[in-house]
């Protein structure tokens, strides 16, 4: 079973309540505003700020392409 992208309509970034973007290759949900990437483990999003990693500007630019 894969991550259900319909969840993106109902979940939000725990920090800013903004939209999240799913990045399939890294299995992460990305908040562009806060530059945070939340992991998706066993198809379950882990929306804890303590589990999120900070993203660089270069990483965010790559997502836009």
PyMOL commands that set and color helices and strands:
alter all, ss='L'
color gray80, all
select helices_A, chain A and resi 5-9+57-63
alter helices_A, ss='H'
color red, helices_A
select strands_A, chain A and resi 21-23+28-31+36-41+44-45+53-54
alter strands_A, ss='S'
color yellow, strands_A
deselect
rebuild
show_as cartoon
